[in-house]
């Protein structure tokens, strides 16, 4: 995470901000998410049954991947200096493009799409988050994350 003068935020619009570190999406993480959300669909939690599907094994929940984006974004996002707090303001244009098999590694690529002062002392940042899968050309998920920054 980089802190920049608030006046400099607009110059980052349209810029690729970088990549997060790789993160392992193992079966234990998938199972924890299933338990937290109550989504125990076999394609996520039953390796034996999932092996008989076109995916050949269990895959991560799409919403698990989406929920990891803010954590991964923290390593690459630009934020205003003097930041008091940032809150999740929403998500737009979410697409799950490819399943993530258990045992895969993912990372986030970020691009700042918008930085504007919504109210005095409040900046709205909109970033495109692309969740990449190690060894695969097509990403798992693309979404626009909205953050409201209070300075």
C-alpha positions in Angstrom: 0.0 0.0 0.0 1.4 3.4 -1.0 0.2 6.7 0.6 0.4 9.6 -1.8 -0.6 13.3 -1.4 -4.4 13.5 -2.1 -3.8 16.0 -4.9 -1.7 13.2 -6.7 -4.5 10.6 -6.6 -6.0 11.5 -10.0 -2.6 11.0 -11.8 -2.7 7.3 -10.9 -6.0 6.8 -12.8 -5.5 4.5 -15.7 -2.3 3.2 -14.2 -1.5 -0.5 -13.5 -0.7 -0.5 -9.7 1.0 -3.8 -9.6 0.4 -7.4 -8.4 -0.2 -8.8 -5.0 1.8 -11.8 -3.6 0.6 -15.2 -4.6 -2.0 -16.8 -2.3 -2.7 -20.5 -2.0 -6.4 -21.5 -2.3 -6.2 -24.9 -0.6 -9.0 -27.2 0.4 -8.8 -26.1 4.1 -9.5 -22.5 3.1 -12.4 -23.6 0.9 -13.9 -25.7 3.7 -13.6 -22.8 6.2 -15.4 -20.6 3.8 -18.1 -23.2 3.3 -18.6 -23.5 7.0 -18.7 -19.7 7.5 -21.3 -19.2 4.7 -23.3 -22.5 4.9 -22.5 -23.1 1.2 -21.6 -26.8 1.2 -22.3 -27.6 -2.4 -20.3 -30.8 -3.3 -18.3 -29.1 -6.0 -16.5 -27.2 -3.3 -16.3 -29.6 -0.4 -16.5 -33.2 -1.6 -13.3 -34.1 -3.5 -14.6 -37.6 -4.4 -17.9 -36.4 -6.0 -16.2 -33.3 -7.5 -13.6 -35.5 -9.3 -16.4 -36.9 -11.5 -17.4 -33.4 -12.7 -15.9 -31.6 -15.7 -13.7 -29.7 -13.2 -11.9 -32.9 -12.1 -11.9 -31.9 -8.4 -13.1 -29.3 -6.0 -13.1 -25.6 -6.9 -13.2 -22.5 -4.8 -16.5 -20.6 -4.2 -16.7 -17.5 -6.4 -17.6 -15.5 -3.4 -14.5 -16.8 -1.5 -12.4 -15.3 -4.3 -14.3 -12.1 -4.3 -13.9 -11.8 -0.5 -10.2 -12.2 -0.7 -9.8 -9.2 -3.1 -9.6 -6.4 -0.5 -6.9 -8.3 1.4 -4.9 -8.8 -1.8 -5.6 -5.2 -3.0 -4.1 -3.8 0.2 -0.6 -4.7 -1.0 -0.8 -2.7 -4.2 -3.4 0.1 -3.8 -2.6 3.8 -3.6 -4.3 5.7 -0.8 -4.3 9.3 0.3 -1.8 10.5 2.9 -3.5 11.4 6.2 -5.9 8.5 5.8 -8.1 8.0 8.9 -10.0 5.0 7.5 -11.2 3.3 4.4 -14.5 1.5 4.0 -15.8 -0.9 1.4 -18.2 1.1 -0.7 -19.3 -1.7 -3.0 -18.4 -3.9 -6.0 -19.4 -3.4 -9.6 -19.2 -5.5 -12.8 -18.2 -8.8 -11.2 -17.5 -11.7 -13.5 -16.3 -15.2 -12.6 -14.5 -16.2 -15.7 -12.8 -19.5 -14.8 -12.9 -21.9 -11.8 -10.1 -22.0 -9.3 -9.2 -25.6 -8.5 -8.3 -26.4 -4.9 -4.5 -26.2 -4.6 -4.2 -23.3 -7.0 -2.3 -20.1 -6.4 -3.9 -16.8 -7.2 -2.8 -13.2 -7.2 -4.4 -9.8 -7.8 -3.6 -7.3 -10.5 -4.9 -3.8 -9.9 -5.6 -0.8 -12.0 -7.0 2.5 -10.6 -10.0 3.5 -12.7 -11.3 6.5 -10.8 -10.3 8.8 -7.9 -12.6 11.6 -7.0 -13.6 13.7 -4.0 -17.1 12.6 -3.2 -17.5 15.0 -0.2 -14.9 17.2 1.5 -12.5 14.8 3.1 -13.9 11.8 1.4 -12.4 10.3 -1.7 -14.0 7.5 -3.7 -11.5 5.1 -5.4 -12.6 2.6 -8.0 -10.2 0.0 -9.0 -10.3 -2.9 -11.5 -9.2 -6.1 -9.7 -8.2 -9.1 -11.8 -7.6 -12.3 -9.9 -5.1 -14.4 -11.9 -4.4 -18.1 -11.5 -0.8 -19.3 -11.6 -0.2 -21.1 -14.9 -3.4 -20.0 -16.5 -3.8 -17.3 -19.1 -7.5 -16.5 -18.4 -8.2 -14.9 -15.0 -10.5 -16.4 -12.4 -12.4 -13.2 -11.7 -12.6 -9.5 -12.7 -14.4 -6.9 -10.6 -14.4 -3.2 -9.9 -13.9 -2.5 -6.2 -15.1 0.7 -4.6 -13.4 2.2 -1.5 -14.4 5.3 0.3 -11.4 7.0 2.0 -11.8 9.4 4.9 -8.9 11.9 5.3 
